Amino acid sequence: MPELVARIGRARLMGLAAVIAAAVLTLVVLVLSLGAGDDPAPDQASPAQGQLASPTKQQFSTATPEASPTPIKHAGILDGVAMSDQEWAERKDLLPLAVMVDNTTGAYPHTGLDTADLVYEALVEGGITRLMAVYWRLEAAKILPVRSARTPFVIWASELGALYGHAGGAVTENDANAMGQIYEWEILDLNAFSTIPSNYYYRDAERYGPYDLATSTDDLREAADRMGFSGPSAVESWKFRDPGTLLPSGKPAGGIAVDFSGRLYAWQYIQWKWDAGANRYLRFQFGGPHVDAVSGEQLAFASVIVMQAPSQVVDDDGHLIYDQLGTGPATVFTGGQAFEGTWKKQKRESRTRFYTLAGEEIVFERGPVFVEFISSQSTFAYFAAAGDLPTMPAYEPPPPGSFPVPEDAGPSPSPSPVPTPTASASPGTTATAAPSPAGTLSPSATAQPPKSATPGP
């Protein structure tokens, strides 16, 4: 050691020792700081419960988006749209209002679908579809044309606990007995051919029958008040994404094609095209954009659901019923993406819900929702871009007789006065009919109104 000191020099050796000591001290501090990384320093703010740190790819890798750092206080019960305190106070005690709307060529253009929170479409007899528009957050100054009830829609009105606006309905001795189901299931009925509600429908002189029956949400809510139907609603909302959450990864879906007959008939073929600027799917029908008769705006929805269930024709009139209980395939389209999965409904009064293939409930974009309910004979496909959709078949009016007038359509070919309550499915009406098979959704024979209850649009 004396030789080393003599060779290097005492001063230089002491400087080297100081450098080594400083390096060791730095290493010790670094190790201690890494060990304490699990607990933030007292002056470091952790994300509050229910809040998110900076978004990362891993954070949104699940099928269900995380909660928002600023959750919405009030939201529409059907479309999930944010509402102010005043809007909520004005509407919180209202019931959903479901109204049947025709969808044949004579019914077009429609009025009032553009303000619906939720719309259902399903194939009925005669090779045509029918619509049910549901209102809660917004109103419709005019709804046209109002038509008759069918069993699949009565079931949906039941699960929503909705006021049900319609004009007559199917009366059968099988599981398609819509009028009997309305009575037995205690649907909040606003039938245009019942005594009180008949005062709240009118005939539009610019349309021809039976496509001329009109009403409004204000009118029907006034009728409901007179009949003692009151809220608040007990419907269980679907899940909706909060602001600031990212859309989970789905499959690109800029275009959707739904063919109810599977035969490319123009009046049964629907397309949807994603508009990223509007953050909506735009609806096309009858060979072109589906527009509202009053606003002139094309129908646009935040989410489109295509759900499938087996169907069967139950009588010579062609009435259709579907297996609406249980589960089946479904695809939810939102944000320009497709999320494949299943629908589930445990009982008639249960809300139909939608799940990913992994079993997680799907979270919707906030905004109006359109449900395309198709049978096994129907087809549908979706494409990455709207430009990939096939050309819509040129629309030509169907040949005479393609759309047989249902037995409850009514004979009026021209504008007529407000319908008179000459026939209605009122409590206490009875008729004799064959009993329903066990386990079906048909009402009992004793609850069925007589055949005379059928006239109506």
C-alpha positions in Angstrom: 0.0 0.0 0.0 2.8 2.6 0.8 4.2 1.8 -2.6 0.8 2.4 -4.3 0.3 5.7 -2.4 3.8 6.8 -3.3 3.2 5.9 -7.0 -0.2 7.6 -7.4 0.1 10.3 -4.9 -1.9 10.8 -1.8 -4.1 13.7 -3.1 -5.1 11.8 -6.3 -6.0 8.7 -4.3 -8.2 10.6 -2.0 -10.1 12.1 -4.9 -10.7 8.7 -6.4 -12.1 7.5 -3.1 -14.5 10.4 -3.0 -15.8 9.5 -6.5 -16.4 5.9 -5.5 -18.3 6.9 -2.4 -20.6 9.3 -4.3 -21.4 6.5 -6.8 -22.3 4.1 -4.0 -24.5 6.7 -2.4 -26.4 7.3 -5.6 -27.0 3.6 -6.1 -28.4 3.3 -2.6 -30.8 6.1 -3.1 -32.0 4.6 -6.4 -32.7 1.2 -4.9 -34.7 2.8 -2.0 -36.8 4.8 -4.5 -37.7 1.8 -6.5 -38.7 -0.1 -3.4 -41.1 2.6 -2.4 -42.8 2.8 -5.9 -45.9 1.0 -4.8 -47.0 3.8 -2.5 -47.2 7.3 -3.9 -45.7 10.2 -1.9 -48.1 12.1 0.2 -48.1 15.1 -2.1 -48.8 12.9 -5.2 -52.6 12.7 -6.1 -53.9 9.3 -7.0 -56.8 8.9 -9.4 -60.0 9.2 -7.3 -62.3 6.2 -7.2 -64.3 5.9 -10.4 -61.7 8.0 -12.3 -59.2 7.0 -14.9 -55.5 7.6 -15.2 -54.2 8.5 -18.6 -55.7 6.2 -21.2 -53.6 3.3 -22.3 -54.1 0.5 -24.9 -54.2 -2.1 -22.1 -56.7 -0.1 -20.1 -59.4 -0.4 -22.8 -58.7 -3.9 -24.0 -61.8 -5.4 -22.4 -65.2 -5.6 -24.1 -66.8 -3.3 -21.5 -65.6 0.3 -21.3 -64.4 1.7 -18.0 -66.4 4.3 -16.0 -66.1 8.0 -16.9 -64.2 10.4 -14.6 -67.3 12.6 -14.8 -70.3 10.2 -14.8 -73.6 11.5 -16.2 -76.1 12.5 -13.5 -79.3 12.0 -15.5 -79.7 10.0 -18.7 -82.6 9.0 -20.9 -83.9 5.6 -19.8 -84.1 4.3 -23.4 -81.3 6.1 -25.3 -78.9 7.0 -22.5 -78.5 10.6 -23.6 -77.4 13.1 -20.9 -80.2 15.3 -19.5 -80.1 18.5 -17.5 -81.7 18.6 -14.1 -84.7 20.5 -15.5 -85.2 18.0 -18.3 -85.0 15.1 -15.8 -87.4 16.8 -13.4 -89.9 17.3 -16.3 -89.7 13.7 -17.6 -88.7 11.4 -14.7 -92.3 10.4 -13.9 -93.3 9.6 -17.5 -93.8 6.1 -18.9 -92.3 5.0 -22.3 -94.8 5.4 -25.1 -94.8 2.8 -27.9 -96.7 3.4 -31.1 -97.3 1.0 -34.0 -96.3 2.3 -37.4 -97.0 0.8 -40.8 -94.0 0.2 -43.1 -95.6 -0.7 -46.5 -95.1 1.5 -49.6 -98.4 3.2 -48.9 -97.1 4.3 -45.5 -94.0 6.1 -46.9 -92.8 8.7 -46.0 -93.2 8.2 -42.3 -93.6 11.0 -39.8 -92.3 11.0 -36.2 -89.7 8.2 -36.3 -86.9 10.7 -36.3 -87.5 11.7 -32.6 -88.0 8.1 -31.3 -85.6 6.9 -28.6 -86.0 3.3 -29.8 -87.5 1.7 -32.8 -88.2 -2.0 -33.5 -88.8 -3.6 -36.9 -90.0 -7.1 -37.6 -91.6 -9.0 -40.4 -95.4 -9.6 -40.1 -97.9 -11.3 -42.4 -98.1 -10.4 -46.1 -94.4 -10.1 -46.6 -94.1 -6.7 -45.0 -92.5 -5.3 -41.9 -94.0 -3.2 -39.2 -92.4 -0.7 -36.9 -92.9 0.2 -33.3 -91.5 3.6 -32.3 -90.9 4.2 -28.6 -90.7 7.7 -27.0 -89.6 8.9 -23.6 -86.9 11.6 -23.8 -88.2 13.4 -26.8 -91.7 14.0 -28.2 -93.2 13.7 -31.7 -95.7 16.4 -32.8 -97.0 13.9 -35.4 -96.8 10.2 -35.8 -98.1 8.7 -39.1 -99.4 6.2 -40.1 -100.5 4.4 -37.0 -101.4 0.8 -37.6 -102.5 -2.4 -35.7 -100.9 -4.5 -33.0 -99.0 -7.7 -33.6 -97.7 -10.2 -31.0 -94.0 -9.6 -31.2 -94.5 -5.9 -30.6 -96.9 -6.5 -27.7 -94.2 -8.5 -26.0 -91.7 -5.6 -26.4 -94.3 -3.1 -25.1 -94.7 -5.5 -22.1 -91.0 -5.6 -21.3 -90.8 -1.8 -21.5 -93.9 -1.3 -19.3 -95.0 1.1 -22.1 -98.2 2.9 -23.0 -99.2 1.2 -26.2 -100.7 3.2 -29.1 -102.2 1.2 -32.0 -105.3 0.9 -34.0 -106.9 -2.5 -33.6 -104.9 -5.6 -33.9 -104.8 -9.3 -34.8 -107.5 -11.4 -33.2 -106.8 -15.1 -33.6 -107.4 -18.4 -31.8 -103.6 -19.1 -31.7 -100.4 -17.6 -30.3 -100.7 -14.5 -32.6 -103.8 -13.2 -30.7 -102.4 -9.7 -30.1 -105.7 -8.2 -28.9 -106.2 -10.9 -26.3 -102.6 -10.6 -25.1 -103.0 -6.9 -24.6 -105.9 -7.6 -22.3 -104.5 -10.6 -20.5 -101.1 -9.1 -19.9 -102.6 -5.8 -18.8 -100.8 -3.7 -21.3 -101.5 0.0 -20.9 -103.7 0.1 -23.9 -104.3 3.2 -26.0 -106.2 1.5 -28.8 -107.6 4.0 -31.4 -110.9 2.1 -31.3 -111.4 2.4 -27.6 -113.7 5.0 -26.1 -111.2 7.5 -24.6 -108.2 7.1 -26.8 -110.3 7.4 -30.0 -110.5 11.1 -29.3 -106.8 11.4 -29.6 -106.3 10.1 -33.2 -107.3 11.8 -36.4 -107.2 11.2 -40.2 -104.7 13.1 -42.3 -106.5 14.5 -45.3 -103.3 14.3 -47.4 -103.1 10.5 -47.0 -105.4 7.8 -48.1 -106.7 5.0 -45.8 -105.6 2.9 -44.1 -102.3 4.9 -44.1 -103.9 8.2 -42.9 -104.3 7.6 -39.1 -102.2 10.1 -37.1 -101.6 11.2 -33.5 -98.9 12.8 -31.4 -97.1 11.9 -28.2 -98.8 14.8 -26.4 -102.2 13.6 -27.4 -101.5 10.0 -26.4 -100.1 11.1 -23.0 -103.2 13.1 -22.4 -105.3 10.0 -23.2 -103.2 8.0 -20.8 -103.8 10.6 -18.1 -107.5 10.4 -18.6 -107.3 6.6 -18.3 -105.3 6.7 -15.1 -102.1 5.3 -16.6 -99.2 6.9 -14.7 -95.5 6.5 -14.0 -92.7 6.6 -13.1 -91.2 3.9 -15.4 -89.7 0.7 -13.9 -87.9 -0.2 -17.1 -84.2 -1.3 -16.6 -82.0 0.7 -18.9 -79.3 -0.9 -21.1 -75.7 0.1 -20.4 -74.3 3.2 -22.2 -70.8 4.5 -22.4 -69.9 7.6 -20.4 -68.1 10.5 -22.0 -64.4 10.1 -22.3 -64.4 6.4 -22.7 -62.9 4.7 -25.7 -64.9 2.3 -27.9 -63.6 -1.3 -27.4 -62.2 -3.1 -30.3 -64.8 -4.6 -32.6 -64.9 -5.4 -36.3 -65.1 -2.6 -38.9 -68.7 -2.1 -40.0 -69.3 0.9 -42.2 -72.2 -0.8 -44.0 -75.1 -3.1 -43.0 -77.5 -4.9 -45.2 -80.7 -6.5 -43.9 -83.0 -8.6 -46.2 -86.1 -9.6 -44.4 -87.3 -12.0 -47.1 -83.9 -13.2 -48.1 -85.0 -12.6 -51.8 -83.8 -9.1 -52.4 -87.3 -7.6 -52.8 -86.8 -3.8 -52.7 -89.5 -3.2 -50.1 -88.0 -5.7 -47.7 -84.4 -4.7 -48.1 -82.7 -2.3 -45.7 -79.2 -0.7 -45.6 -77.4 1.2 -43.0 -74.4 3.4 -43.7 -72.0 4.7 -41.0 -71.5 8.5 -41.0 -68.5 9.2 -38.9 -69.1 13.0 -38.9 -72.6 12.5 -37.4 -71.5 9.5 -35.3 -74.7 7.8 -36.6 -75.8 5.0 -38.9 -78.0 6.4 -41.7 -81.0 4.3 -42.8 -81.9 3.5 -46.4 -85.1 1.9 -47.6 -87.2 1.6 -50.8 -84.1 2.2 -52.9 -82.9 5.4 -51.2 -82.5 7.4 -48.0 -85.3 6.9 -45.5 -86.4 10.4 -44.6 -89.0 11.9 -42.3 -92.0 13.5 -44.1 -92.0 16.7 -42.0 -88.3 17.4 -41.1 -86.9 16.0 -44.4 -84.1 14.5 -42.4 -82.7 11.0 -43.0 -83.3 8.6 -40.1 -80.1 8.3 -38.1 -79.4 6.1 -35.1 -76.4 5.8 -32.8 -76.7 2.0 -32.6 -78.3 -0.7 -34.8 -79.0 -4.1 -33.4 -79.7 -7.1 -35.6 -81.1 -9.9 -33.5 -82.3 -13.3 -34.9 -84.9 -15.8 -33.6 -86.8 -18.7 -35.2 -90.3 -17.9 -36.4 -93.4 -19.8 -37.5 -96.6 -19.0 -39.4 -99.5 -20.0 -37.2 -102.5 -19.7 -39.4 -103.8 -19.2 -43.0 -103.7 -15.5 -42.6 -99.9 -15.7 -42.3 -99.5 -14.4 -38.8 -96.0 -14.8 -37.5 -94.7 -15.5 -34.0 -91.1 -15.7 -32.9 -89.2 -17.5 -30.2 -88.6 -14.3 -28.2 -87.7 -16.0 -24.9 -84.4 -17.6 -24.2 -81.3 -16.7 -26.3 -80.2 -16.3 -29.8 -77.5 -14.6 -32.0 -77.2 -10.8 -32.2 -74.8 -8.3 -33.6 -74.6 -4.7 -32.2 -73.4 -2.0 -34.5 -72.1 1.2 -32.9 -69.3 3.6 -33.5 -68.8 2.1 -37.0 -67.9 -1.3 -35.5 -69.7 -4.6 -35.1 -69.8 -6.5 -31.9 -71.0 -10.1 -32.4 -72.7 -11.9 -29.5 -76.1 -13.0 -28.2 -79.4 -11.7 -27.0 -81.1 -13.0 -23.8 -84.6 -12.7 -22.4 -85.7 -14.8 -19.5 -89.4 -14.1 -19.4 -91.9 -11.9 -21.1 -91.6 -9.0 -18.7 -87.7 -9.1 -18.7 -85.7 -6.6 -20.7 -84.0 -8.2 -23.7 -80.2 -7.7 -23.2 -77.2 -8.2 -25.4 -73.9 -9.8 -24.6 -70.5 -10.3 -26.2 -69.3 -13.8 -27.1 -67.3 -13.6 -23.9 -70.5 -13.1 -21.9 -70.1 -9.4 -21.0 -73.1 -7.2 -21.4 -72.6 -4.8 -24.4 -72.3 -1.1 -23.6 -74.1 1.1 -26.1 -73.2 4.5 -27.6 -75.5 7.2 -26.1 -78.2 8.0 -28.6 -81.3 6.4 -30.3 -81.3 2.7 -31.0 -82.9 0.7 -33.8 -83.6 -3.0 -33.5 -83.8 -5.1 -36.6 -85.6 -8.4 -35.5 -85.1 -11.0 -38.2 -86.1 -14.6 -38.6 -84.1 -17.6 -39.8 -85.4 -17.0 -43.4 -83.9 -13.5 -43.4 -80.3 -12.6 -44.2 -78.0 -9.9 -43.2 -74.4 -9.0 -43.8 -72.0 -6.1 -42.8 -69.1 -4.6 -44.6 -66.0 -2.8 -43.5 -66.9 0.3 -45.5 -70.2 1.7 -46.6 -68.8 1.8 -50.2 -68.6 -2.0 -50.0 -72.3 -2.5 -49.8 -74.0 -3.9 -52.9 -76.2 -1.6 -54.9 -79.7 -1.4 -53.5 -82.3 -3.1 -55.8 -84.2 -0.5 -57.8 -87.5 0.2 -56.1 -90.6 -0.7 -58.1 -94.1 -0.8 -56.6 -94.9 -4.4 -55.8 -97.4 -6.2 -58.0 -101.1 -6.0 -57.1 -102.0 -8.4 -54.3 -98.5 -8.6 -52.9 -99.6 -6.8 -49.7 -103.0 -8.3 -48.8 -105.0 -6.0 -46.6 -105.0 -7.6 -43.1 -108.4 -8.6 -41.6 -108.1 -5.7 -39.2 -107.1 -3.0 -41.7 -110.5 -1.4 -42.2 -112.1 -0.7 -45.5 -111.7 3.1 -45.6 -109.8 4.0 -48.9 -110.1 7.8 -48.3 -109.6 10.2 -45.5 -112.3 9.7 -42.8 -113.2 11.2 -39.4 -111.7 10.2 -36.1 -112.5 6.5 -35.6 -115.5 5.8 -33.5 -115.2 3.4 -30.6 -117.6 0.8 -32.1 -115.3 -2.1 -31.2 -112.6 -2.4 -28.6 -111.0 -5.1 -26.5 -112.4 -3.9 -23.2 -112.1 -5.7 -19.9 -114.7 -8.3 -19.4 -115.0 -9.3 -23.1 -115.0 -13.0 -23.5 -114.9 -15.5 -26.3 -114.5 -19.2 -26.7 -111.3 -20.4 -28.4 -109.1 -23.4 -28.4 -106.7 -23.5 -25.5 -103.1 -22.5 -26.1 -100.3 -25.1 -26.0 -98.5 -25.3 -22.6 -95.6 -22.9 -22.4 -96.6 -20.5 -25.1 -97.2 -16.8 -24.9 -100.8 -16.9 -26.0 -103.5 -15.6 -23.6 -106.1 -17.9 -22.2 -109.2 -18.4 -24.2 -111.4 -16.6 -21.7 -109.4 -13.4 -22.2 -109.9 -13.1 -25.9 -112.1 -10.4 -27.4 -114.6 -11.5 -30.0 -113.9 -11.4 -33.7 -115.9 -8.1 -33.9 -113.0 -6.4 -32.3 -110.9 -6.5 -35.4 -111.8 -3.4 -37.5 -109.1 -0.8 -37.4 -106.2 0.3 -39.5 
